[in-house]
């Protein structure tokens, strides 16, 4: 199993890590409760990260975007780069002449995607809906660009800028019919894969935090990391993280190429698998981080709880795990 990065991926990883060098738990905490850091967003936009997945911004594939997503998750970066990227790619695919694309590529306008179809002109709990200038939502067979004032943020476990968005008579229809529905489904699958990458990063960040802690914390005159029970508990997390990383890269490859995995799974199937597995992994690793920090882990002043809350909030942005497993079952064996 080769988990090494290509030269281009390694260069992208080094760039994003430098840009996020002073982010991390402190920046995530400072951005609460809204969950958005405009200074960090501007830095990433100026460096081309926010538009790198769009045709006029570099047209990077999912193989590179997944590296960015993991770095964002590892640093708990309070910026909606994933939602912005998938929504921008969708708009570029369906309306390449849209006047909004230039501002989306530059990052001057934040774009997001409603993960569930709108009903009665209202899109519920849109990720980044509280900060996005443009929200793409599907209602019936119409893809609509909701432009205007962001919605009021809804309180949530992960302190993410989630909000409802409402349609107005001035909002334009980007595309309609089957092409709009199919392109929208593809964009949601891209969101699944990139969010899975971010969840790998959350899990890795929680693991690194815990590993440092057990080396420093002493009991009975020795580091608690020398206790066999803790060593075993940490060791069993490593293959979970590596497995999630491998599955996420495989899903990105399958979506990008249209190929199937060696076991026959399609890109859309792998996208759901990756989101479910990495969400479970991030939740397990962050829960172990809380446990190994002892009473400190539950304190809001400590960093472990930041990973714990985001591992849960980010993985549930699209809905329940049971709902996602039903989507996977329908895609694999057909609708019940």
C-alpha positions as CSV (number, residue, x, y, z in Angstrom):
1,X,0.0,0.0,0.0
2,X,1.7,3.2,-1.2
3,X,0.5,6.3,0.6
4,X,3.2,8.5,-0.8
5,X,2.4,11.7,-2.6
6,X,3.4,12.6,-6.1
7,X,5.8,15.5,-6.7
8,X,3.0,17.9,-7.5
9,X,1.0,16.8,-4.5
10,X,4.0,17.2,-2.2
11,X,4.6,20.7,-3.5
12,X,0.9,21.6,-2.9
13,X,1.1,20.1,0.6
14,X,4.2,22.2,1.4
15,X,2.5,25.4,0.1
16,X,-0.7,24.9,2.1
17,X,1.1,24.0,5.3
18,X,3.1,27.2,5.0
19,X,0.0,29.2,4.5
20,X,-1.6,27.6,7.6
21,X,1.5,27.7,9.8
22,X,-0.1,30.1,12.3
23,X,-3.6,28.6,12.1
24,X,-4.5,25.6,14.2
25,X,-6.6,25.3,17.3
26,X,-5.9,28.9,18.5
27,X,-7.2,30.3,15.2
28,X,-10.2,28.0,15.3
29,X,-11.0,29.1,18.8
30,X,-10.6,32.8,18.0
31,X,-13.1,32.4,15.1
32,X,-15.9,31.0,17.3
33,X,-18.8,31.1,17.3
34,X,-19.3,32.1,13.7
35,X,-16.4,29.8,12.5
36,X,-14.9,32.1,9.9
37,X,-11.6,33.9,9.8
38,X,-11.7,36.6,7.1
39,X,-7.9,37.3,7.5
40,X,-7.0,33.6,6.8
41,X,-9.5,33.5,3.9
42,X,-7.8,36.6,2.3
43,X,-4.4,35.0,2.7
44,X,-5.5,31.8,1.0
45,X,-7.3,33.7,-1.7
46,X,-4.3,35.9,-2.4
47,X,-2.2,32.7,-2.7
48,X,-4.6,31.2,-5.2
49,X,-5.8,28.4,-3.0
50,X,-9.5,29.4,-3.1
51,X,-9.6,29.3,-6.9
52,X,-7.1,26.6,-7.7
53,X,-9.8,24.1,-8.5
54,X,-11.6,26.3,-11.1
55,X,-10.7,26.6,-14.8
56,X,-9.4,30.1,-14.6
57,X,-7.6,29.5,-11.3
58,X,-5.4,26.5,-12.2
59,X,-8.0,23.8,-12.9
60,X,-6.5,21.5,-10.3
61,X,-8.0,18.1,-10.1
62,X,-9.3,16.3,-7.0
63,X,-5.9,14.6,-6.6
64,X,-4.5,18.0,-5.6
65,X,-7.6,19.4,-3.9
66,X,-7.6,16.4,-1.5
67,X,-4.2,17.4,-0.2
68,X,-5.4,20.9,0.5
69,X,-8.5,19.5,2.2
70,X,-6.5,17.3,4.6
71,X,-4.3,20.2,5.5
72,X,-7.3,22.4,6.2
73,X,-8.8,19.7,8.5
74,X,-5.5,19.1,10.3
75,X,-5.3,22.8,11.2
76,X,-9.1,23.2,11.9
77,X,-9.0,26.1,9.5
78,X,-12.1,28.2,9.9
79,X,-12.5,28.9,6.2
80,X,-15.1,27.4,3.7
81,X,-12.5,26.4,1.0
82,X,-14.2,23.1,0.3
83,X,-17.7,24.4,-0.2
84,X,-16.3,27.4,-2.2
85,X,-14.4,25.1,-4.5
86,X,-17.1,22.5,-5.3
87,X,-19.7,25.3,-5.8
88,X,-17.4,27.3,-8.1
89,X,-16.5,24.2,-10.1
90,X,-20.3,23.5,-10.5
91,X,-21.0,27.0,-11.7
92,X,-18.1,26.9,-14.1
93,X,-19.3,23.6,-15.5
94,X,-22.9,24.8,-16.1
95,X,-22.5,28.5,-16.7
96,X,-18.9,29.3,-17.8
97,X,-20.0,32.8,-18.8
98,X,-21.3,33.6,-15.4
99,X,-20.3,37.2,-14.2
100,X,-19.7,35.8,-10.7
101,X,-16.9,33.4,-11.7
102,X,-14.1,36.0,-11.7
103,X,-14.8,37.0,-8.2
104,X,-15.1,33.4,-7.1
105,X,-11.7,32.5,-8.6
106,X,-10.1,35.5,-6.8
107,X,-11.9,34.8,-3.6
108,X,-13.5,38.3,-3.5
109,X,-16.8,36.5,-3.4
110,X,-17.4,33.4,-1.3
111,X,-19.5,30.7,-3.0
112,X,-21.2,27.6,-1.4
113,X,-23.4,24.7,-2.2
114,X,-26.7,23.6,-0.6
115,X,-26.2,19.9,0.2
116,X,-29.9,19.2,0.2
117,X,-32.5,20.4,-2.3
118,X,-34.4,23.5,-1.4
119,X,-38.1,23.3,-0.5
120,X,-40.5,26.2,-0.9
121,X,-37.7,28.5,-1.9
122,X,-35.7,27.8,1.3
123,X,-32.5,25.8,1.5
124,X,-31.9,24.5,5.0
125,X,-28.6,24.5,6.9
126,X,-26.4,25.4,4.0
127,X,-22.7,25.0,4.8
128,X,-21.0,28.4,4.9
129,X,-24.4,29.9,4.3
130,X,-23.8,32.5,7.0
131,X,-20.7,34.0,5.2
132,X,-21.2,33.1,1.5
133,X,-22.1,35.8,-1.1
134,X,-23.5,33.2,-3.5
135,X,-25.2,29.9,-2.7
136,X,-26.0,27.4,-5.4
137,X,-29.1,25.3,-4.5
138,X,-31.2,22.8,-6.3
139,X,-35.0,23.2,-6.2
140,X,-36.9,20.7,-8.3
141,X,-34.9,20.5,-11.5
142,X,-33.5,24.0,-11.3
143,X,-30.1,25.0,-10.1
144,X,-30.4,28.5,-8.7
145,X,-27.8,31.0,-7.6
146,X,-28.9,32.8,-4.4
147,X,-27.1,36.1,-4.4
148,X,-27.2,38.5,-1.6
149,X,-27.1,38.9,2.2
150,X,-25.9,35.7,4.0
151,X,-28.3,34.1,6.4
152,X,-28.1,34.2,10.2
153,X,-25.8,31.5,11.5
154,X,-27.5,28.6,13.3
155,X,-25.9,27.3,16.5
156,X,-24.2,24.0,16.0
157,X,-21.7,21.7,17.7
158,X,-18.8,22.5,15.4
159,X,-19.2,26.3,15.4
160,X,-19.5,26.2,11.6
161,X,-21.1,29.1,9.6
162,X,-24.2,27.1,8.8
163,X,-27.3,29.0,7.8
164,X,-30.6,28.8,5.9
165,X,-30.8,30.7,2.6
166,X,-34.0,31.9,0.9
167,X,-34.8,32.4,-2.8
168,X,-35.9,35.8,-4.0
169,X,-37.5,36.9,-7.3
170,X,-34.1,38.3,-8.4
171,X,-32.2,35.1,-8.0
172,X,-31.2,33.6,-11.4
173,X,-31.7,30.0,-12.6
174,X,-28.2,28.7,-13.6
175,X,-29.4,25.6,-15.3
176,X,-32.4,23.2,-15.4
177,X,-33.4,19.7,-16.3
178,X,-31.4,16.6,-16.1
179,X,-28.0,18.3,-16.9
180,X,-28.5,20.5,-13.8
181,X,-29.5,17.5,-11.6
182,X,-26.6,15.3,-12.7
183,X,-24.0,18.1,-12.3
184,X,-25.4,18.9,-8.9
185,X,-25.1,15.3,-7.8
186,X,-21.5,15.3,-9.1
187,X,-20.7,18.4,-7.0
188,X,-22.2,16.9,-3.9
189,X,-20.0,13.8,-4.4
190,X,-16.9,16.1,-4.8
191,X,-18.0,17.7,-1.5
192,X,-18.1,14.3,0.1
193,X,-14.6,13.4,-1.0
194,X,-13.0,16.7,0.0
195,X,-14.8,16.7,3.3
196,X,-13.5,13.1,3.8
197,X,-10.1,14.5,3.2
198,X,-10.6,17.2,5.8
199,X,-11.9,14.6,8.3
200,X,-8.7,12.6,7.8
201,X,-6.9,15.8,8.7
202,X,-9.0,16.3,11.8
203,X,-8.2,12.8,12.9
204,X,-4.5,13.2,12.2
205,X,-4.5,16.5,14.1
206,X,-6.2,14.9,17.1
207,X,-3.7,12.0,17.0
208,X,-0.7,14.3,16.9
209,X,-2.0,16.4,19.8
210,X,-2.6,13.2,21.9
211,X,0.8,11.7,21.0
212,X,2.5,14.9,22.2
213,X,0.5,15.0,25.4
214,X,1.2,11.4,26.5
215,X,4.9,12.0,26.0
216,X,4.8,15.0,28.3
217,X,2.3,14.0,30.9
218,X,3.8,12.1,33.8
219,X,2.2,9.7,36.4
220,X,4.0,7.4,38.8
221,X,7.3,9.1,37.8
222,X,7.1,8.2,34.1
223,X,5.4,9.5,30.9
224,X,1.9,8.1,30.5
225,X,2.8,7.2,26.9
226,X,5.0,4.5,28.3
227,X,2.0,2.6,29.6
228,X,1.2,-0.3,27.4
229,X,-2.6,0.3,27.4
230,X,-2.1,3.8,25.9
231,X,0.5,2.5,23.4
232,X,-1.9,-0.1,22.1
233,X,-4.8,2.4,22.1
234,X,-2.8,4.8,19.9
235,X,-1.3,2.2,17.7
236,X,-4.7,0.9,16.6
237,X,-5.6,4.3,15.4
238,X,-2.8,4.5,12.8
239,X,-4.2,2.0,10.4
240,X,-7.7,3.6,10.7
241,X,-6.2,7.0,9.6
242,X,-4.1,5.4,6.9
243,X,-7.2,3.4,5.7
244,X,-9.3,6.6,5.6
245,X,-6.6,8.4,3.7
246,X,-6.2,5.6,1.1
247,X,-10.0,5.3,0.6
248,X,-10.4,9.1,0.2
249,X,-7.6,9.2,-2.4
250,X,-9.2,6.2,-4.2
251,X,-12.6,8.0,-4.2
252,X,-11.0,11.1,-5.6
253,X,-9.2,9.1,-8.3
254,X,-12.4,7.3,-9.3
255,X,-14.5,10.5,-9.5
256,X,-11.8,12.2,-11.5
257,X,-11.2,9.3,-14.0
258,X,-14.5,7.6,-14.1
259,X,-12.8,4.3,-13.3
260,X,-13.9,1.7,-10.8
261,X,-11.9,0.3,-7.9
262,X,-10.4,-3.1,-8.1
263,X,-13.4,-4.4,-6.2
264,X,-15.8,-2.8,-8.6
265,X,-17.0,0.3,-6.7
266,X,-17.8,3.4,-8.7
267,X,-16.7,6.9,-7.8
268,X,-20.1,7.9,-6.4
269,X,-20.1,4.8,-4.2
270,X,-16.6,5.4,-3.0
271,X,-17.4,9.0,-2.2
272,X,-20.1,7.9,0.3
273,X,-17.8,5.2,1.7
274,X,-15.0,7.7,2.2
275,X,-17.2,10.2,4.0
276,X,-18.7,7.6,6.3
277,X,-15.4,5.9,7.2
278,X,-13.4,9.0,7.7
279,X,-16.2,10.5,9.8
280,X,-16.2,7.4,12.0
281,X,-12.4,7.5,12.2
282,X,-12.2,11.2,13.1
283,X,-14.9,10.7,15.8
284,X,-13.0,7.7,17.3
285,X,-9.6,9.4,17.3
286,X,-10.9,12.6,18.8
287,X,-12.8,10.7,21.5
288,X,-9.6,8.8,22.3
289,X,-7.9,12.2,22.5
290,X,-10.5,13.4,25.1
291,X,-10.0,10.1,27.1
292,X,-6.2,10.2,27.1
293,X,-6.2,13.9,28.2
294,X,-8.2,12.9,31.2
295,X,-10.3,15.6,32.9
296,X,-8.4,18.2,30.9
297,X,-9.8,16.8,27.7
298,X,-13.3,18.0,28.6
299,X,-12.3,21.6,29.4
300,X,-13.1,24.3,26.8
301,X,-9.7,25.8,27.4
302,X,-8.0,22.6,26.0
303,X,-7.6,21.8,22.3
304,X,-8.8,18.2,22.3
305,X,-12.5,19.3,22.5
306,X,-12.0,21.4,19.3
307,X,-11.2,18.3,17.3
308,X,-13.9,16.3,19.0
309,X,-16.6,18.8,18.1
310,X,-15.5,19.3,14.5
311,X,-15.2,15.6,13.9
312,X,-18.9,15.3,14.6
313,X,-20.2,18.6,13.1
314,X,-18.3,18.3,9.8
315,X,-19.3,14.7,9.2
316,X,-23.0,15.4,9.8
317,X,-23.2,18.5,7.6
318,X,-24.9,16.4,4.8
319,X,-27.2,14.5,7.2
320,X,-27.1,11.4,9.4
321,X,-24.8,8.5,8.9
322,X,-27.8,6.3,8.5
323,X,-29.0,8.5,5.6
324,X,-25.6,8.3,3.9
325,X,-25.5,4.5,4.3
326,X,-28.9,4.4,2.6
327,X,-27.6,6.5,-0.3
328,X,-24.7,4.0,-0.6
329,X,-27.1,1.1,-0.5
330,X,-29.2,2.7,-3.2
331,X,-26.2,3.3,-5.4
332,X,-24.9,-0.2,-5.0
333,X,-28.0,-2.3,-5.3
334,X,-30.6,0.1,-6.6
335,X,-33.4,2.0,-4.7
336,X,-35.5,-0.1,-2.4
